[in-house]
């Protein structure tokens, strides 16, 4: 099991930027693919991005491509989500999650993740 704590959320105007961080503790961080999901009010939690164990493979949902960038620092046990050119529709609670998968794995479904953080609110005003 790995414990995850997100930070970096807040209120930003459309077009602005935020960087989310997710600090992990517990089992070996580099054993996990790490994903970001988000949940807007009244909607299902949806996949945003994933990075494989080494950091060399990254997958994004179409709506964030070119604006959001996922990265990780295995020495610091932290995964990041750099969010640029934010839009009001990006408003949601953002969750990081850990998946014990193969070295090249980039899971994109909620059921593939075993550990979740508590979430951090991102609000983008128009």
N, C-alpha and C positions, 0 to 999 in steps of 0.2 A: 504494500500500500504506500502511496505517496500523498503527502499533504500539500495543498496548493493554496496560495494566497495572492489574489489579484490586487493591483493598485494602479493609479494613474487616470482613473475616470474623472469626469467633470462636465461642466457646461462650456460649450464653445459655439461660436457663430459659424454659420455655413461658410465653407471654404477654409476653415481653420484646421488645426492639427492637434492631435493628442498622441501620446505614446503610452500604451498599456504595458504593464509588467506582470509577470506571474512567477513568484518565487516558490520553488519546490523543496520539500524536505522529506526525509524518510529513506526510501530505497534509492538505488542508483539512478540518477536523473537520466543519464545517457541510455538507459534501457528502455526508455519510453519515447514513442512519437507523441508530439504535443499538438493539441488543437485549440482553436478559438471558436466558440459558438456565441450566438446572441439571441436574446428573446425580447421582442417588443411587446408592449401591452396588448393583451388579447390574441397574441399569436403564438405559434409553436416555436420552440427553440430550434434555431437553424444553424447549419454549418457555415463558418466564415473562412477558415484557413487551417492548414495543417502543415507541420514540418516533421520530416523523418528524424530518426535518432541522431544521425550525423549532422543534420542541417543542410544537406546537399539537395534534398528534394522538397519542393513546396507546392502545394495545391491551394487554389483559391476558388471561392464561389464567383460566378460571373459578375455579379453586381459590385464587387469590390476590386476587381482586377485593375491594376494600374494606380490604385489609390491607397490600398493597404498593403503592408509588407510584414510578413512574419519572419522572425529570426530567433536564434537561441544562442546562449552562451553556456556550454556544458560545464565549464570551470566555475561558473557562478550559479549553476542550477536554476537558471532563469530563462523564460521564454518571453518574447516581446511581440507587440503588435503596434507598428507605426501606422498611424492613421492620418492621411493627408486628404485635402480637398473634401472635407466632410460635408455630408448632406443631411438634411432633416430626417430622411428615411434611414439614416444610420443610427438614430436614437434607439437605444435598447440597453438592457443589462448584458454585459459581456462576461462570458465564462471561459476560463481555461480548463483544459481537461487532459488527462494522461491515458495513453493506450499502450499496453505491453504488446508490441507487435514485432514483426520481422524487421531487420535492419533497414530495408528499403520501403517499409510499409508507410502508407499515408492514408489512414482511415478517415472517412468523411461521414460516418453514421454515428448517432448518439450511442447506440448499443455497443459500439466497439470500444468505448471508453469506460474505464473502471473507476477513475477518480476525478473529482470535480472540485473547483474552487467555489467560493461563496458568491462570486460575481461582483462586478463594478459597474456603476451606472455611467452611461455616456449619453449626454443630451446635446443635440445640435439644434440651435435656434435659427430660424429663417430671417 
